[in-house]
């Protein structure tokens, strides 16, 4: 993948097209599972985790909101959420009340004033799909008020070394954990249609610190006993052995 076809500007265009096209299928496949506020395929819910802290009366930004299920959950609990996503197609699936407060925009160029929010979060949104995660971190810090939290979940970096296979084949490392070569899908013409970017745990910690946040916690959800749902490469077989999700809990001093 060349520097030209995975730069921030090109990646924004590619991602918007991909998620606009995939939005109906994605919601049909995963919408029911994501009803409420879910941090990842292991089904860790904010009702149980409480990673954001108190939300009633708070101004909250959801970065990479998709269909804004998390924002809907927050609104029902007295928060004032704004759901931002790059894809208008994804946001069209948001509940009507939340869609009225949704914003189509780039997470690397947040269209909000400094200190506009008490809290910000992202559940598998935006960060894995941009080569400029440092820009996203800096923008979130800009719009979060001092003392506010920034919580985001991504695919656990350890997973990068293993094939995206829910079965036994997914238990054997076939790639280097330390490789930062993006995962790319291309059309028959060679044009990039999808890109996902790998960062190690250390990379994420350095990005968080460089942006001026304090890392409060790193949550690695375990596979629950009652969950039978498989989601692409996430499964009970793998989830009981290999971490699938990392949730970084940060605070702006």
Steps between C-alpha positions, in 0.01 A plus 500: 500500500664821388530823692264657247212256546500482880550867588241660729309679226477198271409273791209727597358466148549122493345451844198716423426302185551166673276568799231672293477188284527251787267679745178304426679164508695587812190603692312192382784277620594675826234757588313279746821409685600867520167614644591703810859592578745222409878546510585206275421150370541350848182685595646716777226754571535843652214414737739254666840658434426865588815616319360845420398574856186707566330609177179676608510865399833458318592617151638190329663446161486162329782471246433259215144442614374274222125475557542678836364223721732616779382859470141380517582317825658817639206721406265263683710556813486877492822576313526744208680292235625606160559207263771564241575266213670526164222303332160654436384152408574372849341800669178448303449186708510695827176545700317815391554685829876440489525559125380855562819554706732309267785659306670362192867582531862392514633395842832658409335840451227525760254783420458603864630778725778448753371349823153426363459163672523347845572155358595337172507137398529267204391137484699357210447824311741701283832418670573162337424642156725806487875534447478823703393371842725764654282769342184341636648481851605866484160611372316310772722658766421842354124458529494325842493722807770470767421208728293329228535141388590356161426128469551301181495136399690339213592151389757376750845547342596140580231385257694645207742206511221244457279420196145636509360149547255406780612137484822315593686669214464829686704374795836497321696821445588549135603867496734720699336690784753776426408544133324829432414412139127581458243238412364600158225383267505603135262503206586322177647828375746502789329792673485476880146432624572435869795563730562422867807606694689311769660651808663316787396555861807719540405704193157572649648598836745739332221657290289551812783659696618714208151646466508608864272237653565289809439127453279392790429139407532240226205261497531165320152342503486125552258284303186457716363157581156573352610647165463266203503761222789495254604819326744448213821391677357539850379177657492315831788277386725798440353731764588260782864497388587822319394856590270641234430857616698768678319789669721796588362721779660845498459830679585853395688667789 
